[in-house]
Amino acid sequence: MKALTRYACVSDRTLRAWIHDPVDPLSASQVGTKILVRRRTFDEYVEKHRMQPPASVDPMVEEILAGMER
């Protein structure tokens, strides 16, 4: 977990929240008291949660303006 917090630039608390998320948890293994997360698994998790750029409203505005001109 320590190495992953440095790699991910997030707190231990955040990683634990992601691991225990009831809807879409970050896959981890526990061996004794250690919680282990593969770096590849973490990278895939982050990629899956990539934010999409906001949709452009330009086409909608143009359509509304065109309708007003009619």
C-alpha positions in Angstrom: 0.0 0.0 0.0 2.8 2.4 0.8 4.4 2.0 -2.7 1.0 2.3 -4.3 0.1 5.5 -2.4 3.4 7.0 -3.7 2.8 5.7 -7.3 -0.9 6.8 -7.4 -0.4 10.1 -5.5 -3.4 9.4 -3.4 -3.7 8.7 0.3 -3.9 5.3 2.0 -7.5 6.2 3.0 -8.5 6.8 -0.6 -7.0 3.5 -1.7 -8.8 1.7 1.0 -12.1 3.3 0.0 -11.6 2.2 -3.6 -10.7 -1.4 -2.4 -13.9 -1.5 -0.2 -16.2 0.2 -2.7 -19.4 -1.9 -2.7 -20.2 -1.1 -6.4 -16.9 -1.2 -8.2 -14.0 -2.2 -5.9 -10.3 -2.1 -6.7 -9.1 -5.7 -6.8 -6.7 -6.4 -3.9 -5.4 -9.4 -2.0 -4.7 -9.6 1.7 -1.9 -11.7 3.0 -1.8 -11.5 6.8 -2.0 -7.8 7.6 -0.7 -6.6 4.2 -3.0 -5.5 1.4 -1.5 -6.1 -2.0 -2.6 -4.5 -5.3 -0.8 -5.2 -8.5 0.3 -2.1 -10.3 -1.2 -3.4 -13.6 -4.6 -3.9 -11.8 -4.4 -0.4 -10.4 -3.6 1.1 -13.8 -6.5 -0.8 -15.4 -8.8 0.4 -12.6 -7.8 4.0 -13.2 -8.2 3.7 -16.9 -11.7 2.2 -16.5 -12.6 5.3 -14.4 -11.2 7.8 -16.9 -13.3 11.0 -17.1 -14.9 11.7 -20.4 -14.5 15.2 -21.7 -17.7 17.2 -21.4 -19.9 17.1 -24.5 -19.9 20.2 -26.7 -23.0 22.3 -26.5 -22.2 24.1 -29.8 -24.4 21.9 -32.0 -27.3 22.3 -29.6 -26.9 26.1 -29.5 -26.7 26.3 -33.3 -29.8 24.2 -33.6 -31.7 26.4 -31.2 -30.5 29.6 -32.9 -31.5 28.2 -36.3 -34.9 27.5 -34.9 -35.3 31.0 -33.6 -34.4 32.5 -37.0 -37.2 30.6 -38.7 
